[in-house]
């Protein structure tokens, strides 16, 4: 069992040191840019945790994954329904992101296959999470968790006694108000220009019905997606398109034709990763995101509405 780290002891001086490590220790004044530490101290910390506490980093990673799941559930997937968010967290007994070691066939059989598993003890909650799994998958990606497959599984045996999330409804509401999701804000003019492209994409998608559909959109917003350093190096901006629609039949229509809407937006130069259709709350009644005359109105409170 690993011993706790006692910073009062000069443990660093007793650590084994390789010749290469010793060589780096002599390079005074150099800095590890990742942590702002001297090279000798950074290497020493890495060696220490790897030799003395090999599972320490795994525990830290698991903690970060749980925090990302909580943020996705509360701030994104069920952000309009704190009671439902609490129910999902209450009945989530385990959340794993791991490599699948099962043998596979095909050209990519040697490529790491990453699984995300959510263990839930209540069948009704599993059904709710399963119904929203595509949205949850996108929301987890926005929180930095990327995987190849999402599995929602029933909890078994002693796992049902695990409750990693013990939050009251008041704590859920407070967390939702304070923990606004991270997003890259667009300038008002850029947001309006992008929504004008969305309007044109609606016209290409729905033809003569486009104005009727657009009239039911009470609010619209584009939320920039960050899928990691590789995407950033390509300088490609991708967005989630949030639409708040008052009429259920038109909301269903937009959901059905969202792939065509995404493709038409791409042809017009706007990269929409996915369309998320929400029921318009009463506070948005009477609003029109796409007025027939004038520029579209970007909904600024899409991420932090009360």
Secondary structure as GFF3:
##gff-version 3
##sequence-region A 1 306
A	DSSP	three_ten_helix	11	14	.	.	.	ID=ss1
A	DSSP	alpha_helix	19	25	.	.	.	ID=ss2
A	DSSP	beta_strand	31	32	.	.	.	ID=ss3
A	DSSP	beta_strand	37	38	.	.	.	ID=ss4
A	DSSP	alpha_helix	39	52	.	.	.	ID=ss5
A	DSSP	alpha_helix	56	72	.	.	.	ID=ss6
A	DSSP	pi_helix	73	77	.	.	.	ID=ss7
A	DSSP	alpha_helix	82	90	.	.	.	ID=ss8
A	DSSP	beta_strand	92	99	.	.	.	ID=ss9
A	DSSP	beta_strand	114	120	.	.	.	ID=ss10
A	DSSP	alpha_helix	123	131	.	.	.	ID=ss11
A	DSSP	alpha_helix	133	142	.	.	.	ID=ss12
A	DSSP	beta_strand	149	154	.	.	.	ID=ss13
A	DSSP	three_ten_helix	157	161	.	.	.	ID=ss14
A	DSSP	alpha_helix	169	178	.	.	.	ID=ss15
A	DSSP	alpha_helix	188	206	.	.	.	ID=ss16
A	DSSP	three_ten_helix	207	209	.	.	.	ID=ss17
A	DSSP	alpha_helix	210	215	.	.	.	ID=ss18
A	DSSP	beta_strand	217	225	.	.	.	ID=ss19
A	DSSP	alpha_helix	229	233	.	.	.	ID=ss20
A	DSSP	beta_strand	238	245	.	.	.	ID=ss21
A	DSSP	alpha_helix	248	256	.	.	.	ID=ss22
A	DSSP	alpha_helix	258	267	.	.	.	ID=ss23
A	DSSP	beta_strand	272	279	.	.	.	ID=ss24
A	DSSP	three_ten_helix	282	284	.	.	.	ID=ss25
###
